[in-house]
Amino acid sequence: MTAVQKVETRIERDARLDQEAEQVFQLKFQGYTDAEIRRQTGYSRDSIKRRLERARRNLGEATSNDVRTDLERSLDDVIKRTYSLLDEAETVSEKAQLLRVITDTAAKKARLLGVEAPSKLVHSMEQDGLGNAH
């Protein structure tokens, strides 16, 4: 068996297990007992337990990803709105405050995504923005 075939087999197996986990989770959610699920699916008591754990883990990952995506979009909206306000700012002080909001929000987004923006880069962005402000 080639490496590609092994990967495809692993991917197919994971997809099958995810599908089986979803099936067991749905039955449990609908109020079926473990015995009823065993009769309907033919899975052993341990298989049902493992599939329920997998379904809960998958559900948790999906929920976590959804929350992260929603937060990322919200932070992007703050940055976009702040940039539009930056064009309307009249004083250097107003522009400096808005640039601080942008850089703070960008830093929050970086932390959310698991990457830290180097402080020198953020400082440079602030200085460029302030230098261009009139």
C-alpha positions in Angstrom: 0.0 0.0 0.0 1.4 3.4 -1.0 1.6 6.4 1.3 -1.1 8.1 -0.6 -3.4 5.1 -0.3 -2.7 5.0 3.5 -3.6 8.7 3.8 -6.8 8.3 1.7 -7.7 5.2 3.8 -7.1 7.2 7.0 -9.2 10.1 5.7 -12.0 7.8 4.6 -11.9 6.0 8.0 -12.0 9.3 9.9 -15.0 10.4 7.7 -16.8 7.1 8.4 -16.2 7.4 12.1 -17.4 11.0 12.2 -20.5 9.9 10.3 -21.1 7.0 12.7 -20.5 9.3 15.7 -23.1 11.8 14.3 -25.6 9.0 13.9 -25.2 7.7 17.5 -25.3 11.3 18.8 -28.5 12.0 17.0 -30.1 8.8 18.3 -29.0 9.7 21.8 -30.3 13.2 21.4 -33.7 11.9 20.2 -33.9 9.9 23.5 -32.9 6.4 22.5 -31.4 4.3 25.2 -28.0 2.7 24.7 -29.7 -0.7 24.3 -31.9 0.7 21.6 -28.9 2.3 19.8 -27.1 -1.1 20.0 -30.0 -2.9 18.4 -30.4 -0.3 15.7 -26.7 0.2 14.8 -25.2 -3.1 15.8 -22.4 -1.3 17.8 -21.1 -2.7 21.1 -21.5 -0.8 24.3 -17.9 0.4 24.1 -18.3 1.5 20.4 -21.3 3.6 21.3 -19.4 5.2 24.1 -16.4 6.0 21.8 -18.7 7.4 19.1 -20.5 9.6 21.5 -17.2 10.9 22.8 -16.1 11.6 19.2 -19.3 13.4 18.4 -19.0 15.6 21.5 -15.4 16.4 20.7 -16.3 17.2 17.1 -19.2 19.4 18.2 -16.9 21.2 20.6 -14.4 21.9 17.9 -17.1 23.1 15.5 -18.5 25.4 18.2 -15.1 26.7 19.1 -14.3 27.4 15.5 -17.7 29.2 15.0 -17.0 31.4 18.0 -13.5 32.2 16.8 -14.8 33.1 13.3 -17.5 35.4 14.8 -15.0 37.2 17.0 -12.6 37.6 14.1 -15.3 39.1 12.0 -16.3 41.4 14.8 -12.7 42.6 15.2 -12.4 43.1 11.5 -15.5 45.3 11.6 -14.0 47.4 14.4 -10.9 47.9 12.3 -12.8 48.9 9.2 -15.1 51.3 11.0 -12.1 52.9 12.8 -10.3 53.4 9.5 -13.3 55.2 8.1 -13.4 57.4 11.2 -9.6 58.1 10.7 -10.3 59.8 7.4 -12.7 62.1 9.2 -10.5 62.9 12.2 -9.5 66.5 12.4 -6.8 66.7 15.0 -3.6 64.7 15.5 -4.9 63.7 18.9 -8.1 62.2 17.4 -6.0 60.4 14.8 -3.6 59.0 17.4 -6.6 57.7 19.5 -8.1 56.0 16.4 -4.7 54.5 15.4 -4.4 53.1 19.0 -7.8 51.5 18.6 -6.7 49.9 15.3 -3.4 48.6 16.6 -5.0 47.3 19.8 -7.7 45.6 17.9 -5.2 44.1 15.4 -3.2 42.8 18.4 -6.4 41.2 19.8 -7.1 39.6 16.5 -3.5 38.3 16.3 -3.9 36.7 19.8 -7.2 35.2 18.8 -5.5 33.6 15.8 -2.6 32.5 17.8 0.0 34.8 16.3 1.5 37.7 18.0 2.3 40.8 16.0 5.9 41.9 16.7 5.8 45.0 18.9 8.3 46.8 16.7 5.9 46.4 13.7 2.9 47.7 15.7 5.0 50.6 17.0 6.2 51.3 13.4 2.6 51.3 12.2 1.6 53.8 14.9 4.6 56.1 14.0 3.8 56.0 10.3 0.2 56.8 11.0 1.0 59.7 13.3 3.7 61.0 11.0 1.1 61.2 8.2 -1.6 62.8 10.4 -2.1 66.5 10.0 
